[in-house]
Amino acid sequence: MNKLKLLQSIAAVFLLLPFSCKEKSPQEVNTPEKLTLSTQPKPSGEAPKDMVWIPGGEFTMGTDEINAYAAERPAVNLSVKGFWMDVHEVTNREFSEFVEATGYVTVAERKPEWEDLKKQLPPGTPKPDDSVLVPGSMVFSPPPYAVPLQDISLWWKWVEGANWKHPEGPESNLEGRENHPVVHIAYEDAEAYAKWAGKRLPTEIEWEFAARGGMNGKRFAWGDELTPNGQFLANTFQGVFPHDNTGKDGFTGTSPVKTFAPNNFGLFDMIGNVWELTSDWYDALKFARIAGQAPKLDAGMNPCYNPDNPYAMERVIKGGSFLCAENYCVNYRPSARQGHAFDSGTSNVGFRLVKDQEEQNLSMK
C-alpha cells in the first residue's frame, strides 16, 4: 500500500464510518398532536441580524417509524426554551470575513497530528510516514457507474489541499459560491467562529425543534410528502446514489442559502444542502436512554457511543445534505441524526448558530 492509500485508509476509519448508511425506504407515519409552543414572550427590541426567534415549547423528538434508523428511536417528549437562530447556514462570505478579521486557520489547513489521530483508531494502528500527514479533507467524488453501496470509499476520497477555500481540492475556489454554506469545517472551527460572532452552536434538541417549524411528528420538515405537488423543498440527491445525480432540484452540489422556501419559523435549509453541526456528543442510544430502555451512558469513560465506530469522538450532525437520496441515506428529515468526527470536516457538513435570550443550559444530558 502506498503512502497516499495508507492515509486514505486511516482517514476512512475515523471520518467515514459515521456516514455509512443502510438503504431505507419512505413509509407513512402517524402524526401526533400539534407541537405546543411556549408562552415565553419574544424578547423586546431589535432582532439580531439574520436571526429569528424560536419560541420553544413541547414536542416529540425522534420517531417511532419502523424504517427510520435505530439512533432516531424511540420518540420522546421533550421541551425547550426559546432562542434566536440564524435564518441560514454560515456562508463562505461570512466565514471569509471571520478569517480576514482574525487570521484563523482551519483544521483542514493544518498538518494532522498523529497523537490526535490515533486516539480515534484501534490500538496498534501503525503510524504513517510524516510525509503522508498533510493538510486536506474528505471530498465526495462520485464514481461514473453503479457501485456496491457497502463500500463508501468508492465515493469518498481524501484530497490533499481540500479545505473551506478549496472545496474540491487545490484547483477549486469559491468564485460564484460566496453565498453557499461553508464546508470542510471541524467542530473547533465552528466554535471559533461562534465565539467571534457572539453566538454558539445549537444543541440537538434546539436544532430539531427549530427544524420542525411548529409541526409535530411529520416525516419531513414540511409534512409527510418529500415533494408535495412535485415541488422540491430542499437540496437533496435525485437519481441513483452515488453515481447518477439528475439534479432535478437544480443542484448536484451545495446551493446558495435561501434558495428553497423557509419553514414556518422562517428558517432556510434546515433540511438538505449540508449537514449541520450541533454541540451534543453523539450517542446512538440517546433516545432509548431518555425513555429508560437502555442504561445510562457512562460519560466519564466516553461521552460518545457509536457501536459502528467504537473509538470515535463524534458530535451530532442534523438535517442531511445534498447527498441524501431515496435509495441511500434517507436523512433529509428532522429526526435524522448521525455522528461526525469532532476533529474533521467534509464537503457536505456546515453549521449555523444560535443565541440565547439569556444564559441557559439546554443540553439533552
Buried (B, 14 or more C-beta within 10 A) or exposed (E): EEEEEBBBBBBBBBBBBBBBBEEBEBEEBEBBEEBBBBEEEEBEEEEBEBBBBBBBBBBBBBBBBEEBBEBBBBBBBBEBBBBBBBBBBBBBBBBBBBBEEEEBEBBBBEEBEBEEBBEBBEEEBEBBEEEBBBBBBBBBBBEEEEBEBEEBEBBBBBBEBBBBBBBBBEEBEBEEBEBBBBBBBBBEBBBBBBEBBEBBBBBBBBBBBBBBBBBBBBBBBBEBBBBEEEEBBBBBBBBBBBBBBEEBBEBBBBBBBBBBEBBEBEBBBBBBBBBBBBBBBBBBBBBBBBBEEBEEBEEEEBBBBBEEBEBBBBBBBBBBBBBBBBBBBBBBBBBBBBBBBBBBBBBBBBBBBBBBBEEEEBEBB
